[in-house]
């Protein structure tokens, strides 16, 4: 609660002091902290399969550069094993957009970033990538944002955005400090 009040107080002080705060640079302030994560991953995306695998664990998000970036650590386990992920989210003040840069500990490399922004309380981020040798589009959506919960959803499209298949859904619930 104190973090929220502190962030709100900082925003009010900045406005009253006449300081220019770039639109969007604090879009991820809601995510700072430790979260309980319930994750569902489609076992075989873009194959017609409807088999999902469930995971549970934690997500920790730390503020970097006074909120213009943040570092996210995901650690979940389930019947299919463990996923350790790292995401570096960077704000581009010129474009007023964020890039979400993800790495899985198993591969040890960053994948192509999704890029986008928040509008009306919802974040949408896109990129072009490959999956099983095919060019695809990736959409990452952040929605249902409240003080204590948030939904993350990834979808693939192999028909250039005509249809989307959801393949990753995470529901995060804030853990008590």
VMD Tcl script that builds the backbone (N, CA, C; Angstrom):
set m [mol new atoms 531]
animate dup $m
set s [atomselect $m all]
$s set {name element resname resid chain x y z} {
  {N N UNK 1 A 0.824 -1.188 0.000}
  {CA C UNK 1 A 0.000 0.000 0.000}
  {C C UNK 1 A 0.868 1.251 0.000}
  {N N UNK 2 A 1.943 1.218 0.793}
  {CA C UNK 2 A 2.813 2.390 0.870}
  {C C UNK 2 A 3.424 2.711 -0.474}
  {N N UNK 3 A 3.776 1.670 -1.264}
  {CA C UNK 3 A 4.370 1.919 -2.582}
  {C C UNK 3 A 3.392 2.669 -3.485}
  {N N UNK 4 A 2.136 2.256 -3.441}
  {CA C UNK 4 A 1.124 2.909 -4.279}
  {C C UNK 4 A 0.948 4.361 -3.857}
  {N N UNK 5 A 0.870 4.573 -2.561}
  {CA C UNK 5 A 0.714 5.941 -2.080}
  {C C UNK 5 A 1.941 6.773 -2.407}
  {N N UNK 6 A 3.116 6.173 -2.284}
  {CA C UNK 6 A 4.355 6.879 -2.608}
  {C C UNK 6 A 4.388 7.263 -4.093}
  {N N UNK 7 A 4.020 6.300 -4.961}
  {CA C UNK 7 A 4.005 6.588 -6.399}
  {C C UNK 7 A 2.997 7.681 -6.738}
  {N N UNK 8 A 1.813 7.606 -6.114}
  {CA C UNK 8 A 0.790 8.613 -6.350}
  {C C UNK 8 A 1.254 9.976 -5.851}
  {N N UNK 9 A 1.845 10.002 -4.681}
  {CA C UNK 9 A 2.349 11.266 -4.133}
  {C C UNK 9 A 3.425 11.851 -5.039}
  {N N UNK 10 A 4.304 10.995 -5.568}
  {CA C UNK 10 A 5.351 11.468 -6.471}
  {C C UNK 10 A 4.772 12.071 -7.730}
  {N N UNK 11 A 3.727 11.449 -8.264}
  {CA C UNK 11 A 3.086 11.969 -9.467}
  {C C UNK 11 A 2.428 13.316 -9.195}
  {N N UNK 12 A 1.765 13.433 -8.055}
  {CA C UNK 12 A 1.111 14.695 -7.693}
  {C C UNK 12 A 2.145 15.800 -7.508}
  {N N UNK 13 A 3.230 15.498 -6.817}
  {CA C UNK 13 A 4.292 16.492 -6.611}
  {C C UNK 13 A 4.867 16.935 -7.947}
  {N N UNK 14 A 5.101 15.985 -8.871}
  {CA C UNK 14 A 5.659 16.329 -10.176}
  {C C UNK 14 A 4.735 17.263 -10.942}
  {N N UNK 15 A 3.434 16.999 -10.878}
  {CA C UNK 15 A 2.466 17.847 -11.582}
  {C C UNK 15 A 2.455 19.244 -10.960}
  {N N UNK 16 A 2.388 19.314 -9.643}
  {CA C UNK 16 A 2.329 20.612 -8.977}
  {C C UNK 16 A 3.621 21.405 -9.129}
  {N N UNK 17 A 4.745 20.703 -9.270}
  {CA C UNK 17 A 6.021 21.397 -9.424}
  {C C UNK 17 A 6.238 21.837 -10.868}
  {N N UNK 18 A 5.306 21.462 -11.752}
  {CA C UNK 18 A 5.425 21.845 -13.149}
  {C C UNK 18 A 6.441 21.005 -13.903}
  {N N UNK 19 A 6.791 19.848 -13.365}
  {CA C UNK 19 A 7.758 18.988 -14.025}
  {C C UNK 19 A 7.064 18.218 -15.141}
  {N N UNK 20 A 7.755 18.083 -16.255}
  {CA C UNK 20 A 7.209 17.323 -17.374}
  {C C UNK 20 A 7.503 15.846 -17.156}
  {N N UNK 21 A 6.471 15.035 -17.056}
  {CA C UNK 21 A 6.621 13.601 -16.933}
  {C C UNK 21 A 6.166 13.005 -18.258}
  {N N UNK 22 A 7.066 12.282 -18.918}
  {CA C UNK 22 A 6.740 11.717 -20.226}
  {C C UNK 22 A 5.579 10.735 -20.102}
  {N N UNK 23 A 4.629 10.822 -21.013}
  {CA C UNK 23 A 3.484 9.918 -21.019}
  {C C UNK 23 A 3.973 8.491 -21.187}
  {N N UNK 24 A 3.552 7.625 -20.295}
  {CA C UNK 24 A 3.852 6.208 -20.442}
  {C C UNK 24 A 5.042 5.692 -19.682}
  {N N UNK 25 A 5.925 6.559 -19.235}
  {CA C UNK 25 A 7.160 6.056 -18.628}
  {C C UNK 25 A 6.939 5.339 -17.297}
  {N N UNK 26 A 5.775 5.488 -16.707}
  {CA C UNK 26 A 5.478 4.782 -15.460}
  {C C UNK 26 A 4.345 3.773 -15.621}
  {N N UNK 27 A 4.108 3.327 -16.849}
  {CA C UNK 27 A 3.029 2.374 -17.114}
  {C C UNK 27 A 3.154 1.083 -16.324}
  {N N UNK 28 A 4.379 0.658 -16.032}
  {CA C UNK 28 A 4.583 -0.613 -15.341}
  {C C UNK 28 A 4.760 -0.462 -13.836}
  {N N UNK 29 A 4.527 0.725 -13.287}
  {CA C UNK 29 A 4.672 0.896 -11.841}
  {C C UNK 29 A 3.791 -0.083 -11.063}
  {N N UNK 30 A 2.632 -0.432 -11.605}
  {CA C UNK 30 A 1.724 -1.370 -10.939}
  {C C UNK 30 A 2.391 -2.727 -10.713}
  {N N UNK 31 A 3.357 -3.096 -11.545}
  {CA C UNK 31 A 3.935 -4.442 -11.534}
  {C C UNK 31 A 5.059 -4.627 -10.522}
  {N N UNK 32 A 5.545 -3.542 -9.953}
  {CA C UNK 32 A 6.674 -3.644 -9.030}
  {C C UNK 32 A 6.256 -4.429 -7.789}
  {N N UNK 33 A 7.041 -5.436 -7.434}
  {CA C UNK 33 A 6.757 -6.237 -6.248}
  {C C UNK 33 A 6.873 -7.719 -6.533}
  {N N UNK 34 A 6.365 -8.508 -5.598}
  {CA C UNK 34 A 6.417 -9.969 -5.710}
  {C C UNK 34 A 4.999 -10.496 -5.885}
  {N N UNK 35 A 4.850 -11.426 -6.824}
  {CA C UNK 35 A 3.542 -11.927 -7.221}
  {C C UNK 35 A 3.505 -13.456 -7.180}
  {N N UNK 36 A 2.349 -13.992 -6.823}
  {CA C UNK 36 A 2.078 -15.418 -6.983}
  {C C UNK 36 A 1.611 -15.577 -8.423}
  {N N UNK 37 A 2.199 -16.513 -9.156}
  {CA C UNK 37 A 1.891 -16.681 -10.575}
  {C C UNK 37 A 1.263 -18.044 -10.837}
  {N N UNK 38 A 0.102 -18.036 -11.484}
  {CA C UNK 38 A -0.558 -19.240 -11.990}
  {C C UNK 38 A -0.483 -19.130 -13.507}
  {N N UNK 39 A 0.239 -20.055 -14.141}
  {CA C UNK 39 A 0.508 -19.953 -15.580}
  {C C UNK 39 A -0.014 -21.191 -16.300}
  {N N UNK 40 A -0.615 -20.958 -17.463}
  {CA C UNK 40 A -1.049 -22.047 -18.348}
  {C C UNK 40 A -0.354 -21.836 -19.686}
  {N N UNK 41 A 0.243 -22.921 -20.201}
  {CA C UNK 41 A 0.950 -22.849 -21.483}
  {C C UNK 41 A 0.392 -23.920 -22.410}
  {N N UNK 42 A 0.052 -23.494 -23.637}
  {CA C UNK 42 A -0.422 -24.448 -24.634}
  {C C UNK 42 A 0.745 -25.370 -24.995}
  {N N UNK 43 A 0.521 -26.666 -24.899}
  {CA C UNK 43 A 1.605 -27.635 -25.077}
  {C C UNK 43 A 2.224 -27.576 -26.472}
  {N N UNK 44 A 1.403 -27.460 -27.496}
  {CA C UNK 44 A 1.899 -27.463 -28.885}
  {C C UNK 44 A 1.220 -26.359 -29.691}
  {N N UNK 45 A 1.731 -25.118 -29.593}
  {CA C UNK 45 A 1.103 -24.008 -30.319}
  {C C UNK 45 A 1.071 -24.235 -31.835}
  {N N UNK 46 A 0.036 -23.671 -32.437}
  {CA C UNK 46 A -0.164 -23.683 -33.894}
  {C C UNK 46 A -0.170 -25.092 -34.494}
  {N N UNK 47 A -0.663 -26.060 -33.705}
  {CA C UNK 47 A -0.738 -27.441 -34.194}
  {C C UNK 47 A -2.170 -27.962 -34.207}
  {N N UNK 48 A -3.104 -27.141 -33.693}
  {CA C UNK 48 A -4.476 -27.597 -33.559}
  {C C UNK 48 A -4.737 -28.261 -32.217}
  {N N UNK 49 A -3.691 -28.441 -31.431}
  {CA C UNK 49 A -3.820 -29.075 -30.121}
  {C C UNK 49 A -4.508 -28.134 -29.133}
  {N N UNK 50 A -5.253 -28.717 -28.205}
  {CA C UNK 50 A -5.883 -27.927 -27.144}
  {C C UNK 50 A -5.397 -28.381 -25.773}
  {N N UNK 51 A -4.270 -29.092 -25.730}
  {CA C UNK 51 A -3.716 -29.578 -24.462}
  {C C UNK 51 A -2.876 -28.478 -23.804}
  {N N UNK 52 A -3.217 -28.179 -22.557}
  {CA C UNK 52 A -2.523 -27.141 -21.803}
  {C C UNK 52 A -1.729 -27.762 -20.661}
  {N N UNK 53 A -0.667 -27.078 -20.246}
  {CA C UNK 53 A 0.151 -27.483 -19.107}
  {C C UNK 53 A 0.087 -26.358 -18.087}
  {N N UNK 54 A -0.107 -26.718 -16.824}
  {CA C UNK 54 A -0.214 -25.729 -15.749}
  {C C UNK 54 A 1.081 -25.635 -14.951}
  {N N UNK 55 A 1.375 -24.420 -14.502}
  {CA C UNK 55 A 2.547 -24.134 -13.680}
  {C C UNK 55 A 2.122 -23.201 -12.554}
  {N N UNK 56 A 2.905 -23.207 -11.479}
  {CA C UNK 56 A 2.670 -22.265 -10.379}
  {C C UNK 56 A 4.025 -21.851 -9.819}
  {N N UNK 57 A 4.087 -20.611 -9.346}
  {CA C UNK 57 A 5.332 -20.115 -8.769}
  {C C UNK 57 A 5.238 -18.639 -8.470}
  {N N UNK 58 A 6.324 -17.935 -8.737}
  {CA C UNK 58 A 6.381 -16.512 -8.407}
  {C C UNK 58 A 6.954 -15.685 -9.549}
  {N N UNK 59 A 6.597 -14.422 -9.503}
  {CA C UNK 59 A 7.180 -13.417 -10.382}
  {C C UNK 59 A 7.615 -12.260 -9.498}
  {N N UNK 60 A 8.821 -11.779 -9.728}
  {CA C UNK 60 A 9.334 -10.632 -8.992}
  {C C UNK 60 A 9.719 -9.552 -9.998}
  {N N UNK 61 A 9.234 -8.347 -9.770}
  {CA C UNK 61 A 9.500 -7.226 -10.675}
  {C C UNK 61 A 10.180 -6.107 -9.893}
  {N N UNK 62 A 11.338 -5.673 -10.403}
  {CA C UNK 62 A 12.109 -4.600 -9.768}
  {C C UNK 62 A 12.177 -3.387 -10.682}
  {N N UNK 63 A 12.015 -2.237 -10.094}
  {CA C UNK 63 A 12.091 -0.979 -10.832}
  {C C UNK 63 A 13.553 -0.661 -11.160}
  {N N UNK 64 A 13.801 -0.185 -12.372}
  {CA C UNK 64 A 15.112 0.262 -12.824}
  {C C UNK 64 A 14.933 1.637 -13.459}
  {N N UNK 65 A 15.932 2.489 -13.377}
  {CA C UNK 65 A 15.895 3.823 -13.987}
  {C C UNK 65 A 14.649 4.605 -13.578}
  {N N UNK 66 A 14.312 4.560 -12.301}
  {CA C UNK 66 A 13.174 5.294 -11.753}
  {C C UNK 66 A 11.860 4.967 -12.469}
  {N N UNK 67 A 11.720 3.714 -12.907}
  {CA C UNK 67 A 10.468 3.274 -13.510}
  {C C UNK 67 A 10.455 3.275 -15.026}
  {N N UNK 68 A 11.491 3.825 -15.657}
  {CA C UNK 68 A 11.545 3.839 -17.123}
  {C C UNK 68 A 12.002 2.489 -17.669}
  {N N UNK 69 A 12.301 1.564 -16.768}
  {CA C UNK 69 A 12.653 0.186 -17.103}
  {C C UNK 69 A 12.340 -0.655 -15.875}
  {N N UNK 70 A 12.200 -1.957 -16.097}
  {CA C UNK 70 A 12.076 -2.860 -14.962}
  {C C UNK 70 A 12.572 -4.236 -15.361}
  {N N UNK 71 A 12.935 -4.999 -14.351}
  {CA C UNK 71 A 13.474 -6.332 -14.546}
  {C C UNK 71 A 12.540 -7.321 -13.865}
  {N N UNK 72 A 12.104 -8.314 -14.620}
  {CA C UNK 72 A 11.130 -9.287 -14.135}
  {C C UNK 72 A 11.779 -10.666 -14.097}
  {N N UNK 73 A 11.609 -11.367 -12.969}
  {CA C UNK 73 A 12.074 -12.741 -12.850}
  {C C UNK 73 A 10.865 -13.641 -12.630}
  {N N UNK 74 A 10.695 -14.609 -13.515}
  {CA C UNK 74 A 9.609 -15.588 -13.454}
  {C C UNK 74 A 10.207 -16.927 -13.058}
  {N N UNK 75 A 9.607 -17.598 -12.081}
  {CA C UNK 75 A 10.067 -18.924 -11.664}
  {C C UNK 75 A 8.829 -19.752 -11.340}
  {N N UNK 76 A 8.452 -20.626 -12.273}
  {CA C UNK 76 A 7.267 -21.470 -12.099}
  {C C UNK 76 A 7.621 -22.925 -12.397}
  {N N UNK 77 A 6.870 -23.836 -11.766}
  {CA C UNK 77 A 7.074 -25.266 -11.992}
  {C C UNK 77 A 5.729 -25.937 -12.182}
  {N N UNK 78 A 5.765 -27.074 -12.877}
  {CA C UNK 78 A 4.557 -27.857 -13.096}
  {C C UNK 78 A 4.926 -29.226 -13.615}
  {N N UNK 79 A 3.933 -30.004 -14.038}
  {CA C UNK 79 A 4.174 -31.371 -14.510}
  {C C UNK 79 A 5.161 -31.443 -15.685}
  {N N UNK 80 A 5.254 -30.377 -16.468}
  {CA C UNK 80 A 6.155 -30.373 -17.625}
  {C C UNK 80 A 7.538 -29.838 -17.276}
  {N N UNK 81 A 7.766 -29.518 -15.984}
  {CA C UNK 81 A 9.082 -29.029 -15.597}
  {C C UNK 81 A 9.032 -27.617 -15.042}
  {N N UNK 82 A 10.151 -26.952 -15.159}
  {CA C UNK 82 A 10.317 -25.620 -14.588}
  {C C UNK 82 A 10.586 -24.608 -15.696}
  {N N UNK 83 A 10.017 -23.416 -15.535}
  {CA C UNK 83 A 10.319 -22.300 -16.433}
  {C C UNK 83 A 10.938 -21.199 -15.589}
  {N N UNK 84 A 12.154 -20.821 -15.957}
  {CA C UNK 84 A 12.807 -19.668 -15.360}
  {C C UNK 84 A 12.953 -18.643 -16.470}
  {N N UNK 85 A 12.279 -17.525 -16.319}
  {CA C UNK 85 A 12.306 -16.499 -17.343}
  {C C UNK 85 A 12.765 -15.170 -16.789}
  {N N UNK 86 A 13.284 -14.363 -17.658}
  {CA C UNK 86 A 13.744 -13.030 -17.306}
  {C C UNK 86 A 13.226 -12.075 -18.380}
  {N N UNK 87 A 12.657 -10.966 -17.952}
  {CA C UNK 87 A 12.176 -9.980 -18.905}
  {C C UNK 87 A 12.715 -8.610 -18.521}
  {N N UNK 88 A 13.314 -7.948 -19.476}
  {CA C UNK 88 A 13.755 -6.573 -19.302}
  {C C UNK 88 A 12.806 -5.713 -20.119}
  {N N UNK 89 A 12.065 -4.854 -19.429}
  {CA C UNK 89 A 11.111 -3.959 -20.089}
  {C C UNK 89 A 11.736 -2.569 -20.135}
  {N N UNK 90 A 11.813 -1.998 -21.326}
  {CA C UNK 90 A 12.476 -0.710 -21.527}
  {C C UNK 90 A 11.522 0.288 -22.158}
  {N N UNK 91 A 11.484 1.495 -21.611}
  {CA C UNK 91 A 10.627 2.552 -22.160}
  {C C UNK 91 A 11.427 3.418 -23.124}
  {N N UNK 92 A 10.881 3.641 -24.308}
  {CA C UNK 92 A 11.479 4.519 -25.303}
  {C C UNK 92 A 10.715 5.839 -25.265}
  {N N UNK 93 A 11.309 6.902 -24.674}
  {CA C UNK 93 A 10.565 8.154 -24.516}
  {C C UNK 93 A 10.245 8.845 -25.838}
  {N N UNK 94 A 11.050 8.641 -26.845}
  {CA C UNK 94 A 10.777 9.270 -28.141}
  {C C UNK 94 A 9.541 8.647 -28.800}
  {N N UNK 95 A 9.483 7.327 -28.796}
  {CA C UNK 95 A 8.350 6.619 -29.403}
  {C C UNK 95 A 7.157 6.513 -28.455}
  {N N UNK 96 A 7.419 6.732 -27.143}
  {CA C UNK 96 A 6.406 6.543 -26.111}
  {C C UNK 96 A 5.873 5.114 -26.136}
  {N N UNK 97 A 6.813 4.169 -26.310}
  {CA C UNK 97 A 6.472 2.751 -26.353}
  {C C UNK 97 A 7.451 1.962 -25.492}
  {N N UNK 98 A 7.022 0.773 -25.145}
  {CA C UNK 98 A 7.837 -0.152 -24.367}
  {C C UNK 98 A 8.301 -1.299 -25.250}
  {N N UNK 99 A 9.511 -1.804 -24.978}
  {CA C UNK 99 A 9.940 -3.074 -25.566}
  {C C UNK 99 A 10.038 -4.080 -24.425}
  {N N UNK 100 A 9.477 -5.263 -24.651}
  {CA C UNK 100 A 9.512 -6.339 -23.664}
  {C C UNK 100 A 10.490 -7.386 -24.199}
  {N N UNK 101 A 11.598 -7.544 -23.506}
  {CA C UNK 101 A 12.695 -8.398 -23.948}
  {C C UNK 101 A 12.768 -9.610 -23.031}
  {N N UNK 102 A 12.472 -10.806 -23.551}
  {CA C UNK 102 A 12.337 -12.006 -22.722}
  {C C UNK 102 A 13.450 -13.004 -23.012}
  {N N UNK 103 A 13.906 -13.664 -21.955}
  {CA C UNK 103 A 14.859 -14.763 -22.080}
  {C C UNK 103 A 14.417 -15.902 -21.176}
  {N N UNK 104 A 14.560 -17.126 -21.662}
  {CA C UNK 104 A 14.310 -18.327 -20.883}
  {C C UNK 104 A 15.669 -18.852 -20.447}
  {N N UNK 105 A 15.823 -19.232 -19.179}
  {CA C UNK 105 A 17.110 -19.700 -18.659}
  {C C UNK 105 A 17.627 -20.912 -19.431}
  {N N UNK 106 A 16.722 -21.733 -19.943}
  {CA C UNK 106 A 17.134 -22.922 -20.695}
  {C C UNK 106 A 17.887 -22.546 -21.967}
  {N N UNK 107 A 17.406 -21.516 -22.679}
  {CA C UNK 107 A 18.060 -21.091 -23.927}
  {C C UNK 107 A 19.179 -20.089 -23.658}
  {N N UNK 108 A 19.004 -19.245 -22.647}
  {CA C UNK 108 A 20.041 -18.284 -22.295}
  {C C UNK 108 A 20.242 -17.156 -23.275}
  {N N UNK 109 A 19.230 -16.891 -24.117}
  {CA C UNK 109 A 19.328 -15.776 -25.063}
  {C C UNK 109 A 18.004 -15.016 -25.073}
  {N N UNK 110 A 18.079 -13.748 -25.451}
  {CA C UNK 110 A 16.869 -12.940 -25.585}
  {C C UNK 110 A 16.165 -13.274 -26.888}
  {N N UNK 111 A 14.842 -13.336 -26.838}
  {CA C UNK 111 A 14.055 -13.491 -28.064}
  {C C UNK 111 A 13.765 -12.100 -28.618}
  {N N UNK 112 A 13.239 -12.021 -29.814}
  {CA C UNK 112 A 12.883 -10.727 -30.398}
  {C C UNK 112 A 11.900 -10.011 -29.482}
  {N N UNK 113 A 12.125 -8.738 -29.200}
  {CA C UNK 113 A 11.224 -8.039 -28.274}
  {C C UNK 113 A 9.855 -7.783 -28.893}
  {N N UNK 114 A 8.846 -7.789 -28.033}
  {CA C UNK 114 A 7.539 -7.283 -28.438}
  {C C UNK 114 A 7.537 -5.801 -28.079}
  {N N UNK 115 A 6.904 -4.998 -28.915}
  {CA C UNK 115 A 6.914 -3.550 -28.732}
  {C C UNK 115 A 5.479 -3.040 -28.779}
  {N N UNK 116 A 5.163 -2.113 -27.867}
  {CA C UNK 116 A 3.819 -1.554 -27.855}
  {C C UNK 116 A 3.645 -0.562 -26.734}
  {N N UNK 117 A 2.383 -0.387 -26.336}
  {CA C UNK 117 A 2.065 0.635 -25.343}
  {C C UNK 117 A 0.767 0.298 -24.637}
  {N N UNK 118 A 0.500 1.081 -23.596}
  {CA C UNK 118 A -0.749 0.960 -22.855}
  {C C UNK 118 A -1.743 2.006 -23.352}
  {N N UNK 119 A -2.993 1.573 -23.493}
  {CA C UNK 119 A -4.103 2.478 -23.806}
  {C C UNK 119 A -5.315 2.002 -23.027}
  {N N UNK 120 A -5.949 2.936 -22.347}
  {CA C UNK 120 A -7.158 2.620 -21.596}
  {C C UNK 120 A -6.968 1.441 -20.639}
  {N N UNK 121 A -5.827 1.413 -19.956}
  {CA C UNK 121 A -5.587 0.388 -18.955}
  {C C UNK 121 A -5.230 -0.982 -19.490}
  {N N UNK 122 A -4.882 -1.074 -20.756}
  {CA C UNK 122 A -4.541 -2.355 -21.394}
  {C C UNK 122 A -3.271 -2.173 -22.214}
  {N N UNK 123 A -2.324 -3.079 -22.047}
  {CA C UNK 123 A -1.093 -3.023 -22.821}
  {C C UNK 123 A -1.128 -4.028 -23.959}
  {N N UNK 124 A -0.752 -3.584 -25.166}
  {CA C UNK 124 A -0.652 -4.486 -26.316}
  {C C UNK 124 A 0.715 -4.310 -26.944}
  {N N UNK 125 A 1.385 -5.458 -27.177}
  {CA C UNK 125 A 2.753 -5.468 -27.661}
  {C C UNK 125 A 2.859 -6.518 -28.767}
  {N N UNK 126 A 3.589 -6.206 -29.843}
  {CA C UNK 126 A 3.651 -7.077 -31.019}
  {C C UNK 126 A 5.085 -7.251 -31.496}
  {N N UNK 127 A 5.316 -8.360 -32.187}
  {CA C UNK 127 A 6.548 -8.539 -32.943}
  {C C UNK 127 A 6.339 -9.583 -34.019}
  {N N UNK 128 A 7.315 -9.663 -34.899}
  {CA C UNK 128 A 7.349 -10.715 -35.911}
  {C C UNK 128 A 8.463 -11.663 -35.497}
  {N N UNK 129 A 8.194 -12.954 -35.552}
  {CA C UNK 129 A 9.160 -13.944 -35.099}
  {C C UNK 129 A 9.039 -15.178 -35.986}
  {N N UNK 130 A 9.719 -16.231 -35.620}
  {CA C UNK 130 A 9.560 -17.511 -36.302}
  {C C UNK 130 A 9.202 -18.562 -35.259}
  {N N UNK 131 A 8.432 -19.536 -35.674}
  {CA C UNK 131 A 8.061 -20.655 -34.818}
  {C C UNK 131 A 8.036 -21.897 -35.685}
  {N N UNK 132 A 8.820 -22.899 -35.312}
  {CA C UNK 132 A 8.954 -24.114 -36.123}
  {C C UNK 132 A 9.298 -23.788 -37.572}
  {N N UNK 133 A 10.166 -22.795 -37.762}
  {CA C UNK 133 A 10.632 -22.427 -39.092}
  {C C UNK 133 A 9.700 -21.527 -39.885}
  {N N UNK 134 A 8.520 -21.223 -39.347}
  {CA C UNK 134 A 7.538 -20.381 -40.049}
  {C C UNK 134 A 7.534 -18.978 -39.481}
  {N N UNK 135 A 7.339 -17.994 -40.345}
  {CA C UNK 135 A 7.176 -16.614 -39.896}
  {C C UNK 135 A 5.814 -16.484 -39.223}
  {N N UNK 136 A 5.792 -15.857 -38.047}
  {CA C UNK 136 A 4.553 -15.645 -37.313}
  {C C UNK 136 A 4.536 -14.237 -36.746}
  {N N UNK 137 A 3.362 -13.818 -36.296}
  {CA C UNK 137 A 3.222 -12.610 -35.496}
  {C C UNK 137 A 2.982 -13.037 -34.060}
  {N N UNK 138 A 3.502 -12.244 -33.126}
  {CA C UNK 138 A 3.310 -12.493 -31.706}
  {C C UNK 138 A 2.604 -11.280 -31.110}
  {N N UNK 139 A 1.591 -11.546 -30.300}
  {CA C UNK 139 A 0.883 -10.480 -29.580}
  {C C UNK 139 A 0.937 -10.814 -28.093}
  {N N UNK 140 A 1.332 -9.822 -27.294}
  {CA C UNK 140 A 1.379 -9.984 -25.851}
  {C C UNK 140 A 0.472 -8.922 -25.258}
  {N N UNK 141 A -0.525 -9.343 -24.474}
  {CA C UNK 141 A -1.522 -8.434 -23.924}
  {C C UNK 141 A -1.455 -8.468 -22.398}
  {N N UNK 142 A -1.484 -7.285 -21.803}
  {CA C UNK 142 A -1.552 -7.145 -20.349}
  {C C UNK 142 A -2.889 -6.484 -20.049}
  {N N UNK 143 A -3.733 -7.167 -19.256}
  {CA C UNK 143 A -5.091 -6.668 -19.038}
  {C C UNK 143 A -5.554 -6.995 -17.621}
  {N N UNK 144 A -6.773 -6.604 -17.332}
  {CA C UNK 144 A -7.394 -6.858 -16.030}
  {C C UNK 144 A -6.487 -6.401 -14.889}
  {N N UNK 145 A -5.872 -5.236 -15.065}
  {CA C UNK 145 A -4.917 -4.721 -14.093}
  {C C UNK 145 A -5.647 -4.095 -12.913}
  {N N UNK 146 A -5.363 -4.623 -11.730}
  {CA C UNK 146 A -5.846 -4.026 -10.494}
  {C C UNK 146 A -4.632 -3.853 -9.579}
  {N N UNK 147 A -4.860 -3.325 -8.414}
  {CA C UNK 147 A -3.766 -3.147 -7.462}
  {C C UNK 147 A -3.145 -4.483 -7.070}
  {N N UNK 148 A -3.969 -5.550 -7.040}
  {CA C UNK 148 A -3.511 -6.835 -6.529}
  {C C UNK 148 A -3.520 -7.980 -7.532}
  {N N UNK 149 A -3.848 -7.718 -8.790}
  {CA C UNK 149 A -3.821 -8.799 -9.776}
  {C C UNK 149 A -3.661 -8.236 -11.185}
  {N N UNK 150 A -3.183 -9.098 -12.073}
  {CA C UNK 150 A -2.990 -8.713 -13.472}
  {C C UNK 150 A -2.970 -9.984 -14.320}
  {N N UNK 151 A -3.387 -9.853 -15.574}
  {CA C UNK 151 A -3.408 -10.981 -16.511}
  {C C UNK 151 A -2.450 -10.696 -17.660}
  {N N UNK 152 A -1.626 -11.706 -17.987}
  {CA C UNK 152 A -0.699 -11.634 -19.117}
  {C C UNK 152 A -1.089 -12.731 -20.097}
  {N N UNK 153 A -1.162 -12.381 -21.381}
  {CA C UNK 153 A -1.609 -13.358 -22.375}
  {C C UNK 153 A -0.790 -13.203 -23.654}
  {N N UNK 154 A -0.236 -14.324 -24.133}
  {CA C UNK 154 A 0.506 -14.313 -25.393}
  {C C UNK 154 A -0.256 -15.122 -26.433}
  {N N UNK 155 A -0.269 -14.613 -27.665}
  {CA C UNK 155 A -0.926 -15.304 -28.775}
  {C C UNK 155 A -0.002 -15.304 -29.985}
  {N N UNK 156 A -0.160 -16.341 -30.820}
  {CA C UNK 156 A 0.566 -16.421 -32.087}
  {C C UNK 156 A -0.449 -16.339 -33.231}
  {N N UNK 157 A 0.009 -15.794 -34.363}
  {CA C UNK 157 A -0.774 -15.804 -35.590}
  {C C UNK 157 A 0.137 -16.247 -36.726}
  {N N UNK 158 A -0.298 -17.263 -37.466}
  {CA C UNK 158 A 0.482 -17.679 -38.634}
  {C C UNK 158 A -0.209 -17.281 -39.934}
  {N N UNK 159 A -1.235 -16.406 -39.806}
  {CA C UNK 159 A -1.922 -15.906 -41.004}
  {C C UNK 159 A -1.931 -14.374 -41.020}
  {N N UNK 160 A -0.875 -13.784 -40.492}
  {CA C UNK 160 A -0.625 -12.334 -40.486}
  {C C UNK 160 A -1.712 -11.536 -39.775}
  {N N UNK 161 A -2.198 -12.109 -38.665}
  {CA C UNK 161 A -3.108 -11.380 -37.791}
  {C C UNK 161 A -4.577 -11.566 -38.072}
  {N N UNK 162 A -4.935 -12.398 -39.038}
  {CA C UNK 162 A -6.366 -12.655 -39.287}
  {C C UNK 162 A -6.968 -13.411 -38.107}
  {N N UNK 163 A -6.214 -14.389 -37.586}
  {CA C UNK 163 A -6.646 -15.138 -36.407}
  {C C UNK 163 A -5.471 -15.231 -35.436}
  {N N UNK 164 A -5.812 -15.372 -34.175}
  {CA C UNK 164 A -4.803 -15.477 -33.121}
  {C C UNK 164 A -5.107 -16.696 -32.259}
  {N N UNK 165 A -4.050 -17.424 -31.879}
  {CA C UNK 165 A -4.187 -18.551 -30.976}
  {C C UNK 165 A -3.466 -18.213 -29.668}
  {N N UNK 166 A -4.216 -18.162 -28.582}
  {CA C UNK 166 A -3.630 -17.915 -27.260}
  {C C UNK 166 A -2.812 -19.145 -26.877}
  {N N UNK 167 A -1.565 -18.916 -26.399}
  {CA C UNK 167 A -0.734 -20.051 -26.017}
  {C C UNK 167 A -0.056 -19.892 -24.655}
  {N N UNK 168 A -0.301 -18.776 -23.980}
  {CA C UNK 168 A 0.344 -18.518 -22.687}
  {C C UNK 168 A -0.564 -17.574 -21.925}
  {N N UNK 169 A -1.035 -17.987 -20.750}
  {CA C UNK 169 A -1.865 -17.129 -19.913}
  {C C UNK 169 A -1.315 -17.198 -18.491}
  {N N UNK 170 A -0.987 -16.058 -17.937}
  {CA C UNK 170 A -0.520 -15.995 -16.553}
  {C C UNK 170 A -1.409 -15.031 -15.779}
  {N N UNK 171 A -1.840 -15.460 -14.622}
  {CA C UNK 171 A -2.577 -14.602 -13.702}
  {C C UNK 171 A -1.671 -14.395 -12.501}
  {N N UNK 172 A -1.327 -13.152 -12.249}
  {CA C UNK 172 A -0.483 -12.812 -11.109}
  {C C UNK 172 A -1.326 -12.177 -10.012}
  {N N UNK 173 A -1.091 -12.618 -8.786}
  {CA C UNK 173 A -1.757 -12.059 -7.600}
  {C C UNK 173 A -0.666 -11.555 -6.662}
  {N N UNK 174 A -0.791 -10.292 -6.270}
  {CA C UNK 174 A 0.232 -9.671 -5.420}
  {C C UNK 174 A 0.365 -10.432 -4.090}
  {N N UNK 175 A 1.615 -10.653 -3.688}
  {CA C UNK 175 A 1.891 -11.297 -2.412}
  {C C UNK 175 A 2.040 -10.214 -1.339}
  {N N UNK 176 A 1.637 -10.544 -0.142}
  {CA C UNK 176 A 1.761 -9.590 0.972}
  {C C UNK 176 A 3.220 -9.338 1.260}
  {N N UNK 177 A 3.550 -8.085 1.610}
  {CA C UNK 177 A 4.936 -7.730 1.927}
  {C C UNK 177 A 5.338 -8.250 3.284}
}
mol reanalyze $m
mol bondsrecalc $m
mol representation Tube
mol addrep $m
